Amino acid sequence: MQKRHIDRSIYFMESSNTSREFYIPYIERFKKVLDGDRVLEIGCGEGGNLFPFVQRRCRVAGIDIARIRIEQARKFFMGNHCLGTFRCGDFLQDPVPEQETDKYDIILLHDVIEHIADKQAFLSHIRGFLKKKGILFVAFPAWQMPFGGHQQICKSRIFSKVPFTHLLSYSWYTFFLKHVAKENADTVRELLYIKKCGTSVEKFEQTVKACPYHILNRQLWLVNPHYKQKFNLQPIKLSPFLSNIRYLRDYCSTSCFYLLRAD
């Protein structure tokens, strides 16, 4: 397990830098981030992705199911003298706002959809929180890419670096995690759940169409922009040629960016 997974202040700053350098410019291709915009992140973690938005004078809010992450977000924002509203809870239980002014100009869904079993219900619920012409930014690793199973969270330093293990059959993957990598029960449970929820480009776009949303833009990355912070690697976009080859592109896409607008 990497140090950033233990010291969340490192993760907070790395996420902030990536959001500032890549997420905001990507969003601004279709919507200018304005002073006073309401921005929500679902699955906000410790709030790093939201930090550059509050620096742009946006009104930010975050929700996460993990209480410790919400506590960290409040701590980090307070330590940086910034305002943000953070709440622990299940987003699917939140009632849809009735007033347009209570909805959001921008909603972020970063590395979350691959943890959701019922993606259609989840994305459909989000629609009710977007303002007219509001933007939903979604980013996720394609399931078939080398570490699409999030196996980097393994406690074992060796097996956290072994690619494609998540593509083993369910029974073999369970055996690998328990008896080869010797992961604890909580890690095994989490990784098997991610396997159940894994998201390919094809699966995601089918779900988006069913909700429905309009895909404003899709950008697939050969080298995830966040790897610049994590590994000092220069981000590389997947070529348009490979991006349009169904199924093959899933093995090459370390991150999939989407900008969506509700139809």
N, C-alpha and C positions, 0 to 999 in steps of 0.2 A: 504494500500500500504506500502510495506516495505521500510526502510530507504535507502537501496541500490538502489531502483528505483528512488530516489530523488538525493542522493549524488553519482554521477557516479564515483568518485574517489574510493569509496569503491568497486563498481562493477568492475572497472578496475583491482584492485589488486586481488580481488577474482577470476576473470576470468584468470588472469595471473598465479595464483597459481595452478588452476585446469588444465590449459593447460600444464604447466611445469610437473605436477605430473602424469597426465593421458593421455592427447592427444599425446604429443610427444613420450612417451614410446610405445603407441599403434601404432602410425605410424611407429616407428622404428622396429616393428616386421617384416615389409616388405620393408622398405626403410630407410636407415641411413640418419639422418638430418645432412647435411654437410655444412661446411663453404662455403658461397657464393651461396647456394641454393636460387632460386627465389621462394618466398612463397606469395600467394595471399589469402586474406580472403574476401569472398563475403558476405555482410551484417556484416561488421566488428565492428559495434557499435563504442565504444570508444577505440578499439584496444587492449584490454587486452589479448585476445587469441594470438595475434601476438608478444607480448612483449618477451616471452621466446625464440621465434625464432630469434629475433634480438639479444638477448643475446648470442645465438649460432652462431652469425655472419652471419645469413641469410640476404638476401635482401628482405625486406617485403613491401607489398603494400596492401591497403585495400580500398574497395569501399562500400558505404552505401547510401541509398536513403535519409536518414535523415541528413540534413546539420549540425544540432547541434551536432550529434555524431561525425562527421568528425572533427568539430572544437575541440571537447573534445579530440579526438585521437591525433591530432596535438599538443595540449597543454600538454597532459600527456607524450607523447614521448619526446617533447622538455624539459619538466621538469625533465625527467630521462636521458637527454643527449643522446638520441638514435635517429637514423635516420629511417624514414619510409615515404612512399609515400601514402597519403590518398586523396581520391577524392569523392565528392558527385555526384551521378548519378545513372542511371538505367543500371545495368550490361547488360541487354538484348540488349541495344543500342550500346554496345561496339563492334567494328569490330574485327573479329578473327585475331590474329597476323599472318603475313605471314612467318616470320622467326622463326625457332626453338628456337633461342637464346632469342626471345621476349616472349616465353611461360614460363610456370611455372612447377617447379619440384613438388610442393605441393600446392594444393588448399584446403582451409578450407570452409566448409559450415555448420556452427554450429547454430542450432535453427533458421534456415531460411526456409528450404523446406516446413515446415508446414504453411508458410505465402504465398506460391506461388500457384496460381490457376492452371496454365499450367505447371505442373512439367516436362512433357516430353520435351517441348520446352526449358525449362530452363536448364535441365541437358544435353540436346543435345548441347546447345550453349557452356556450360562449356567444353565439350570435345575438342573443338577447341583451348582452352587455355592451355591444358595440354601438356607437353613434352612427347615424347615417353618414356614409363615406368614411367610417372608421376603418382602421387597418389592423389586421391580425397578423403578427409576425410569428412564424413557426420555424423552429430549427430542431433537427433530430439526426442521429446517425442512422444510415440505412442498415437494416438488420444484418445483411450478409457481409458487410464490410468487416475487416479483420478483428475489430474489437466492438462490434455491434451489440454484443451481449453484455457490455460493461464489465467484462471480467477483470478489468484493471483494478476493481475494488477488492479483489482477492487479497487476503492477508499475506499469502505466500508471494515473496518477491519474485520467485521464478515463474510460477504459473500465472501471475498477473500480467506477464509479458508474452504469454503464448497466444498467438492469434488463432482465430477460427474455431476454438474449442466449443464455442456456443452452438456451432452448426452440427455437432454430434446429435444423435437421436436423444430423446428425452431420457431414456434409461441409461445410456452410456454417459451422457453429460452429468447425470446425477451421480453415477459411480465415480466419474472423474473428480467431481467437486468434493465428494465425501472421502474417498479413499486414496486418491492420488494427490490432489491439492490439499486435502485434509482441512477444508474450510469448516468454520463453525456453523451451527444449524441456522442461525439468522442470515448469514451470507448465502448459504445454499438456497434458502427459501426465497431470498430477494432475487438471486440470479435465475432461478427457475421461473419465477413470476415474470421477469423481463423476457425470458425465452417465450413464454406464453403470449406476451403482448408485443413481441418484436414487430417493427414497422418497416416495410419496404416502400420504395417510391410508388410502386403500383398500388399497393394496399392503401397508402395514404391518399393518393389522388382519387381512387374510387370512393373513399369515405368522404372526401371534400365535395365531390360531385353529388353525393347523396344528401348532403346537409341542407341546402346547397350553399356553396361559396363560389366566387369567381376567383380564379388564380390570376393575380396581377403579374406575378413573376415567380420563376423558379430558378434557383442557382444551386447547382451541385458542386461540391468541392472535393477535389482529389486529396488536398491537404487542408484539413479543417483550420479556419482562421484562428481558433483558440489555441492551436498548436504553436503559434508564435509565442504565446505567453508560457505555455507548458514546456515546450521542447526547443524553443528558439528556431523553429522551422518557418520558412517563408510560405504563406498560404498560396495554394495553387488551385485555380478553378478547373473543374473537369471540362474537357473539351466539348463543344457542342455536338460533335460526332458521337462520342461515347454517351453523352447525356441523353441521347435519343434512342439508344439501343436498350430496349426493355430487358429487364432482369440482369443483364451484364453490368449495367450502370450501378446496380445495388452493391456489387462487390468492390466498386471503385470509389463510392461516395462516402467519405468519412464524415461529412456533414451535408444536410439538405436544407437549404433556406427557401422559405415560401413567404410571399406576401399575399394575403387573402382579403377579400371584401365580400360581405354578405350580399347575395343576389336579391 
